[in-house]
Amino acid sequence: MKALTRTVNDEGIATISIDVPDETMNVLNQLLADEFAELWAELEKDASVRGIIITSGKSNSFVAGADIKMLNDVKTAEDGKRISAEGQALFSRMQDSPRPVVAAIHGPCLGGGLELALACHYRIASDDPKTKIGLPEVMLGLLPGGRGATLVPRLVALPTALDLLLTGKQLNARRALKAGLIDEAVPASILQDVAHKAVRRLMDRGIRRHRKQRLSDRIVRLPGLRGIVLKKARQQVLKTTQGNYPAPLAILDVAEASLSSSLAQALDRESTEFGRLCVSPQAQQLMNIYFASNELKKESFVEGDVSPRPVTRLGILGGGLMGAGIAVVSIDKAKTSVRMKDIRPEGILGAYRHVDEYFRKRVRRRILNSEQAKQQINRLSGTLDYSGMDRCELIIEAVFEDLKLKRQMVADIEALGNEDTVFATNTSSIPIRDIAAEAQRPHNVLGMHYFSPVEKMPLLEIIRHEGTGDQAVATAVDFGRKQGKTVIVVRDGAGFYVNRILAPYMNAAMDCGMEGVAFDSIDRALVKFGFPVGPYKLLDEVGIDVGSKVQPILEEAFGDRMKGTGTQQKLIERNRLGRKSGKGFYLYDKPKNSRTIDETVYAELGITPQNNMPAEQIVERCVFMMLNEAALCLEDDTVACPRDGDLGAVFGIGFPPFLGGPFRYMDSLGLQHVVDTLRRLEQQHGSRYTPAPSLVERASQNRPFYS
C-alpha cells in the first residue's frame, strides 16, 4: 500500500494526497520520506506538471508530526543528524521547485507536518477547530529538525517564532494566519477550491520567493536588538527550566545561527543539534512518557467486554473551586450539561463566576466567539437541593474532607431512586471503602480524585474499592478521558497513590526545616532538581489546613513512616493557612513578595534557620522518601504497574518529566544505588527510610522496573 497518490488535471495541476497506511493520523516516517523523495524526483522530470497541491487523504489530519517510534530508535547522534539532514534536503528541493507548490491543510499540521508545509510556496488552512498548527518537538526534548528551527525565525516575528519554538504551542488557523505561518484561512468546504485558485495564480504571476516583512520585524532582527531578545529569552528559559532541559537552549542557538549565518550553516547547526538531542537522556525519558501516555489511552481497566454508560448530565455537589473546575472541563471538553448543588447561594454564584471567567478568557483569546461562549455557559445550572440530580448518570461530590458528610451524600443520592447513577467522591485521602460502607449500591461508588487547578492539572486518579463494579469504573474512565484527563486507576487505600507518595516527601522537607534549614533553600533545591514548585510553596498554594487533613489519615494507616512534625497544626492555630489567608510560609502583602519567606514564621515555630545543608542532601532526603513509597505502592498493588506510577507522579505532582517518573528514575540511578542510599539514610534518620522489601529483592536480582 502506498502512502502517496498523485493525480494530474487538464491544467497540469498535480495533487499529492497523503494517506499513511495503518496509521489513524498521517505521520512522517522513513517509508513516507522515501516515497515522497521518489515521487518528487518523478515530478521534477514531468514537464506536463505546472503546479502542485499537497493535501491529506485522511479526514482528521494533514500530517500530525514525525513518527516518534522512528526517533526513539535512533542510537547515535550521527544517525539523528542524518535523519534531519535528509529531511532538510527533501524540503529544500520542494522549496526550490520552479513550479508553485501549495499546501491545503485540514486537521493537525504539527512538527514535521508544518515543516512540510513550510517547504511549500503558499499555505492555506481550514478554519475548522480540528486544524492545529505548531512545532511541539520541544515537548519531547527535541527541536524541529526539518528546517523548522531555522526557517521560523526568518519567516515570522522573532518573539513570535521563539514563543512557538520554545513552548510547542499549537495555533488555530486564524492565529496561525496572524502569526504569518500560513497565507489564508478558509472554511474546510472550500479548501480544495481555494488551493486550486492559489496554484493557478502562482502559475500565472510567478512564485514569491521572499515575503514582505513588517518594519518592526526587520528592526528586531538587527544584530543589537536581536541579541537583546535572544539574551532575555535565554534568561527566561534558564529560570523556567533550571537548565534541566537542553532542547530550549539548543533552539535558541539555532535561532541565533539562523539570523546571523548563511542558510546552509544554520541548517547544519540545526541537524547537529537535532542529532545530539535525539540521544539525550532527557529526550529518551520524555519520549517514554509520550509512549506510556498513548498506551494508557488504550487501557479499559476492567476485565471482559464492559461498555461505559454515556454521561450527558453530570451532577456536582459543592460549588467551591474544585467543583467549579470540574464543571469547566466537563462543559468545555466533555460537552455535558452540569447540575451543581451547594448549600449556599454564594456557592452557586461563585461557580457561575468561575465558569463565566473561563469562557470569557476563551473569547479574549479568540478561541470562541461570544455566542459560542454563551452556549457553553448555559450548560451550567444550579440548585440548593437535589432537584434534577435524579437524571444525572454521574454525580461527583467535591466538598471538604468529612466522612460523615460524604456518607450522607451517598445516601441522599441513592434515595433519589436512580439505580444506575455512579457516585464519585473527590476525596484526596479518605478510603473509598469507608465512604461506601453504608451504601445500598456500593458497586456504584468510587473515587475520582482531581488535582487543583482542575483546568490545568492533567491527571485524574480513579479509585476503586473492593466492591466497585466494572460498569462504574468503565463509565468514570471514559468520562475522565472526555474531560481531557490522563486517567489512571488505583487500588483503594489511605492517600491512594499520588498523595501517598507526596506525603513522605513533604514530611522529609518539614524535617529539614525543623532542623534549621531555611524554607526557601529547601524549595530552591527541589525546584532546581526539577519540581515545578518547592514543598513549602506548594503547601501555601494548596492551603496548609488542606494538607493537614491528609496527614492523620496516612499516619493512622502507615504508622511512623508517615508521622509528621506537627508544624502544620501550629500554623493553623495561628491562622497561617497560606496564600488564601494572606499569611503562610511566604509573604503575600504584595504580589512581588510572594517569593519571599515571611521571617516571622520561624519565631512562631521556635526555630532558627542556621543549617546550611547542601542542596544535594536536601534533594536526597526528600526525593528518596518518594521513590521508596512508590516502590511500596507497586508492592501492595496500589498501582498496577510502573507505567501508571510514573504517569501519576509526573502529571499529578509534577515529578520532573525529564527523569521519566519515580520508577524510570530509579532504573536510571540503578536499584542497588537506590537501596544503598536508603540504608544510609535509614542509619542517619531512622526507620522511615527502610527500603521497600520488593526494592531490595529487585536490586539483588539486578531486575529493573522496566525491561
N, C-alpha and C positions, 0 to 999 in steps of 0.2 A: 504494500500500500504506500502510495506517495503522500507526502505532506503538502506538496505544492501542485496546483493545477494552473494551466495557462490557457487563456482564451484571447483571441485577437478579433476585433470587429472590423467592419469595412473601412473605417477611418485610419486603421493602423494603430489603434489603441489596444495595448495588451493589458489584460487584467490578471494579476497573480493573486490567487486565493490561497491562504494558509490554513491548513486543517491537519494538525499533527495527529496521526492515528494513535489510538489507545490512551489519549490524554483528554481529560474533561475540559481543560483550557489549553490554548496554544502556549508552548514553552520553547525557548531556543535551546536545542540540544545539538550534539555533534551531527546527528543524522540530518536535521533540518539545515544546519550550516553547510554541510557538504552538498546537499541537494540544491540549496539556494545558489551556491557558487557555480555548480554545473549549469543550472538554468540561466544564470546571469551571463555566463560565457556564451550560451546559445543565443540569447537576446542581443548581445553585442555584435554577433555576426549576421543577425536577421535584419536586412535593410528595409523590409516591409513594415517593421515596427517603428512608429514615430513618437509614441508616448506610452507611459507605463503607469498603471494604478496598482498599488499594493493594498490588499484588503484581507479580511478574515473569512474563512468558510464556516467558522463557528459563530453562533448567535450570542455567545456570552463573553467573548474576549477577542481582542486584537492579538496581542502577544503579552502574556502576563509576566514575562521575565525569563531569565535563563533557567535551565534545568538545574536545580540545586544539587541533585544527585551527581551530576557531572562534575560540579565544582568540588563536592565533598570527596570525590575520588582522586583529586589532584594530590600527588605525593611530594612534588618538589616545586620550588619557586620557579624553576626554569619551565616546567610544564604549564604552570599557571600563566607565565608570561607568554608562552607560545599560543595558548588559547586566546588570550587578549589580543595579541598581535594579528592572529588570523582573522578575528572578528573586525578589528580595525581596518585591515586590508580590504575585506569584502565591502564594508560600509563606505570606504573611501572610493572604491571602484563605482559604487552606486552614485555617490555624490558627484563624481567626475563625469558621469554619463552626459553625452551631448543631447540626449533625448530627455525630456522632462519626466520626472518621477513624482507621483502624488500619492500620499498615504491617506486612505479612507479609514478612520479609526472609530470603532464602536466597541465598548467594553474596556476592561483593563488594558492599559498600554504602559507597562511598567518595566523598569530596568532595561534589559536588552531589547524589549519591545519598543521602548521610547528611543533607544539608540538606533534601532532600525528606522523608525520614523524620522529621526533627525538626519539620516542619510538621504532622505527624500527632499526634493526641492520645494514641496508645498505640502502642508499638513492640514487636514480637515477632520474634525472630531464631532461625533454626535453629542448633543446636549442631554442625552439620556443619563439618569443617575448611575447606571452601570459603568459609565465611562469614567475611568480614573487614570490620571497621567502623573508619572513621577519616577524617581530613581531611588528605590528603597534599599539599595545594596548596603548602605551603612548599617542597617539594622541587622545584617548578617556578618558584620565585621569586615566588609569588603568596600571597594569603590567601583563605580561604573567603569568597566574596563574595555568597552566597545566604543570609545571616543567620547562617552558622556561626560566624564570628569574634565575633559579638555574642551569640548565644544560648548557646554552650557555656560561657562563663564564668558565665552566670546559672544554667545548668542543673546543672552538676556542681561539685565542689570546685575552688576556684581553682587550686591546684597541679596537680591532675589535668588541668584544662582547658588550662593553659599547656603541660603536657607533651605533650598531644595536638596542640595547635596548632603548637608550635614544633619538634617532631620529626617530625611526619607519621606517627607510628607507627600501625600497624593492629592492632586488638584482635580476638581471637576473641569469640564470643558470651558466654561465661562472664565474661571480663574486662570486656567492654562493659557487662554487667549490673551487675557490681560497681562500675564507674565511674559508673553512673547514666545511660548513654546510651540504654539500652533498658529495657523493663519485664519481659520474660520471655525465657528461652532454652529452647527445646524441641526435641525430635527433628524432623528435616525431615518425617518421615512424618505427623506430626500438626499441622504448622504451620498449614495452612488451617483445620482444625477449631478449633484454639485461637483463631485470628483471628476466626472467626465467633462463638465464645463471648464473646470480649472485646468485640466490637462490640455484641452483644446486651446485655451487662452495662452498657455505657455508655449504650445506648439507654434502658435501664430506670432507671439510677441517676443519669444525668447526667454531663456531661464535667467532669473535674477540671482546672481551668484552671491551678492553681498547685500544684506538688508540694511536699510537706513536706520541708524540708531539715534535715539534722543540725545540732545546735547548734554543733559545731566549724566547719562550713562557713559558718554565718551569722557566727560570730565573725571568721573570716578575712576576710570581706567588709567588716568595719568599716573606715572610712577609714584609721585609723592602721596596722593590720596589713596591710590591702590594699596600702597604699603601700610597706611594707617588702618584701612578697612580690614586687611588681612591680619594685621597685628592684633586688632581688637577681637576679631573672630577667633584667633588662636588663644587669646587670653580667656575668652568665654568658654571655649572647648575644654581647656585645661581645668577651669573652675567647675564645669559641669561633670566632666568625666574623671577628674583627678588623675588624668594621664593613664587610666587603665585600659583605654581603647585606642589602638594605633590607627584605625581607619580614618577618623575625622582629621587627624593631623596629616595623614597621607593625602587626603582630599585637598587640604589647604596647600600642601606642597605642589600638587599637580595643578591646582587653580593658579598658583603664582607662576609656575612654569608656562602655563597656557598663555598668560598675558605678558610674559617677559621674554619668551623664547620663540623659536620658529615652531610651526605646527608639528614638524617631524620630531623635533626634540621633546616637545610636550607629550606627544603620543608615546614616545619611547619611555618617558618618565612614568606615564600612566600604566603602560603594560608591565614595567618593572615593579611598581608598587602593587599592582593587582596580583602579580605572582607571589610577591612577599606576603601579602595579606592572606592569600588562599591557604597557606600552610601555617599561619599563625595560630597559636592555641586559642586565642580569643575567637577567631572566626570558626574554628572547629567546634567550640562549645556553643556558639550562637547557632550554627547550623544544626547541631544536635538538638537544641531547643526547638528549632523550626520543624525538624522531622518528628520529634516527640509530640509536638502540638498537633500536627497533621494526623499522626497515629491515634491520638486521643480522640479526635473528632469522629473516628470510626467505631469507638467503643460504645456498646449498648449498656454495659454494666449490669445486665440481667441475663439469666440463662433462658434459653428457649426463645420462641418467637412471640415476644410480648410487644404490642404496639402501644405507643403513648397515646393518651387521650388528648385531643386538641384543646388548647386553652384559648378561648375567645374573650372570657371575662375573668379578670383577676381581682380578688379581694385583698386589701391590705389593712391590717389592724395596727394603727399607730401612725400619726402624721408627722413624726419628727424627721430629722434629716435623713435617717436611714430609710424610713418608709417613703419619703418623698423621692429619694434617689432610686429606689426600686420602681416607683411609679414612672419615673422618667424613662428608664431603659425599657420598661415594659411597653410604654406607649410608643417610644421612638423606634425601637429595634424590633420588638416582638409584635407590634401593631395590634395590641389588645386594648380593650376598654378596661378601665380601672375604677373600682368602687372602693373608696377609702373611708374607714371608720376611725374616729377619735372621740374621746370623752368630752373634749372641749372644742367649741367653735374656733378658738385660736389655733388649735392644731390643724384643723382642716384648712383654714386660711393660710397658715404657714406653708402647707404642702402646695396649695394653689400658687402661692407666690414663687415657690421654688421651681415648680414646673413651668410657670409663665416666664420666669427669667431665663431658664434653659432654652426655651424655644425662641425667645427674643434674641438671644445671642446667635442662634442659628440663622435668624433673619438678618442680623447685622453682618454676619459673615457670608451672606448671600447663598447659603446652603438651601434655605427655604424662602418662599415668599410669604407675605403676611397672611394670605388666605390659607396656605398650607399649614402654617404655624397655628392658626386659629382652629383648624380642623383637628390638629393633634391635641391641643389643649382641651378641646371639648370632649375628648375621650375620658377625661377625669371627672368623676362625680363624688361628692362627699356626703357623709351621714353621721349622725350621733348615735344611731342604733344599728341593728343588724339588718335593716331593710335592704333588700337586693342581694344580700350575701348568699342566699339560698340558690341563686342562679350561677354562682361562680364555680368554675371547675377546679380552681386552685385558690387557696387563701394563705397568705403569708403574714404571720404576726411579726411586728418589729417594735416591740415595747421593751421596757427595761428588764434587767435580769431578776425576775421574781418567779420562782417555781409555782407558787400558789396561783398567781395571776395567769400564768401561761396554761396551767391545767384547767382553770376556769374558762379560758378562751376556747380550749379544745371542746369542753362540754357544751359551751354556748353554740358553737358551730355545728356540733353533732345534733343538737336539739332542733336545728332548722330542718332536719329531715332529708337532706340530700346525701344519700349513702355513697355517692361516687366522689364527693368533694375531697381533694387532697389537702391536708392541713400541714403547712410547713412552718417551722419556727426558725427565726433568725438568731436564736441564742448563740452566743460566742463561746459558751463554756459548759452550760448545764447539760448533762447527758440526756439524750432524746428519750431513752427508756423511762427516765423519771417523769418527763413531761407527758409521755403516753401511758403512764402506769394506770390511770383511771379511765382511759378512753374506751368507748364502746367499740370503736373500729380502729384499733391500734395499727392495722395494716395500712391505713391511710395517713399515718403520722410519720413525718421525717424532718430532718433539718435542712434548711437552705441558708448557709452562712455566707452572707455578702460581706464585702470589705469596703471601708469608707475612704474616700467618697465613691459611692456606687457607680457613678457615671464614668469614673476614671480607672478604678481598680478592676483588672480583667478577670480575677478568679472568682469562681463560685464553688464552695465546698458543700457538697451534698452528703448528708449523714444518714445512714440507715441503721436503725436499731434492730434487734433480733426479730421483731415482729413486723417490720416494714415489708409491704408487699412489692413484688416486681412491677406491678402496674403503676404504683405511686412513684417508684424510682424512675421508671421509663418516662413518665409524664414530667417529672421535675427536671430530668436531664435534658429532655427535648426543649422544654420551655427555657431553661437556662441558656442553652445554645442559641435560641432565637433572640434572647436578650443580648447576644454578642459576647457571652462569657466563655472563658476556658473552664470547663467543668471537670472536677474530679469527684469521685465517690469514695468516702472513707467509712471505716467502721466506727460505731458509736463508742464514746468514752469521754472522760473529762478533758475539755480543751480540744477534742477531736485531733486534727493533725497540725494545722498551721499555728494555732495559739499554743499548742503543747510544745512545739519546738521553739517558739518565740519566747516563752516564759523563762526557761533556764538561761537563755541569752540575756534577757533583761535583768534577771536576778544577778548574774555574774557582773553586769555593768554596775548594778547597785552596790555589790560587794566592793568593787574597785573604788567607787565613790565614797563609801563609808570608811575605806582605808586611807582617804585623804587625797585621792586623785581628782583633779579639777574636772567638773562635769563636762565642760566644753572640750577638754583634752580627750576625754573618752569618746565624745561624739565625733570629734575631728578624726580620731584614729580609725573609727569604724566607717566613716564616710570615705576616708582615703582608701580603705580596704575595698569599698565598692557598694556599700548600702546607700540608699537614697537619702536617708536621714539617720542621725545617731539615736541611741535608745532614750536619752533624756529629752531630746526634741520630740521624738515620737510620742512619749508619754504626755508631753504638753499639748500636742496636737490632738491626740485621741481623747484626752481627759484623764487626769490622774485618778479620779474617782471610778472611771470606767475600768481602767486597768486593775484597780484594787479588787473589783468584784470577781475577777477570774482567779486571782491568787489563792484564796482559801479553798476553792473547789479543787484546784490542782494539787494543793498541799494535802488535802484530805485523801485524794486518790493515790498520790505517788509518794507521800511522806517527805522525808528530809531533802530528797533530791529537788523538790520544788519549793522548799522553805524560803520565804522572803526575808528581807531585812526589817520590815515594819516601817520603812521610810514613807511609803505612800500614805499609810494611815495617819502618820504625824502631820503630813502636809494637808490632808483632807480636814483634819481638826482645825487647821488654821485657814480654811477656805482657800487654800492654794491648789487650785484644780487644773491649772494650765491656761492656755490661751482663752478659753471660754469665760474664765473668771478674771482675766486680766493679770493673773499672777500665778507663776509656776516656777520652773527651774530657770526660765528665761524672762527677760523684761518685755512687757507689752504696752508700756505707756506711750511709745511712739513706734511706728512701723519699722523704722531703721534699727530700733533697739532689740528687735525680736531675735537677733543673733547674739545678743549679749546676755551672759548669765546674770541673774539677779543675786548679787553677792550676799544679800540678807538671808538667803535660803541656807547658807552654810551655818550661820549662827543659830537659826531655828532648829537645825538638825544636830547641832553640837559637834561639828567637825571643822577642821582647818585644812584647806587644800594645800598641802606641802609635799605630797608624794609625787615625784617626777617619774612615774612609771613609763618605760619606753612604750611607744605605740605598738610595737610588735608583741609585747607582752599583754597589752590590753586586748588586742585582737585575739591572741591565742586563748586567753581565759574566757572570753565571751563566745567566740565562734565555735570552739571545740565543744562547749556545752550544747550548742545547737546541733552540731554534727552527731554527737553521741545520742542525743534524744531522737534524731531522725532514724538512726540505726535501730533504736529500741522500738520506734513506731513500726518499722518494717518487720521487726522480730515478732511483735504481737499482732500483726496483720491490721493495724490501724490504716496503713496504706497497703495497697495490693502489690505494688512493685516500685522499684527505684524511680522509674519514669514519672509516676504520679507524684512521688515525694519531691522530685526535683522541680516539676512544673508548679506544684503547690507552693513551694518556697519562693521560687522566682516571681510568680505572678501574684502571690498573696502577701508576702512581706518584703519583696524587693531584694531577695538574696542575689548577690551580684551575677547578672546573666552571663558575663564573660567567663565565669567559673563553672557554669553549667548546672548549678544546683548542688545541694549538700552531698549527694551520692557521687555525682561526677567529680566533684571537688575532692572527696576522699580518695577516689580512684587515682586522681592525678597526683595527689600527695604520696600515695602508697599506703595501704591499710596498716602495714606494720608501723609506719611512721605515726599514723593517727593513734594507734593503740599505745605506742611508747610515750607519745606526748600526753595522752590522757592519764597514763600511770604516773608520770612525773607530776602532773597537776594534782593527781589524787594524793600523792605523798605530801605535796605542799599545802593543799587547800581542802582536803577531806574527801569523804566517800561520794559526794555528789559527782565527782569526775570519774568514778569507777567505769571502765569501758564496758559497753554492752557485750554480753556473752557471745552473741552472734558475730559481732565485730572481731572479737578475739579469735573466734573459730575461723572466720574468713581469712584473717591475716595469717594464721598458722598454715592454712591450706593454699595461701597465695591465690585466693579466689576473689577477684574484684566484683563489684556490684554489676558492672557491665562487662560482658564477654568481648 
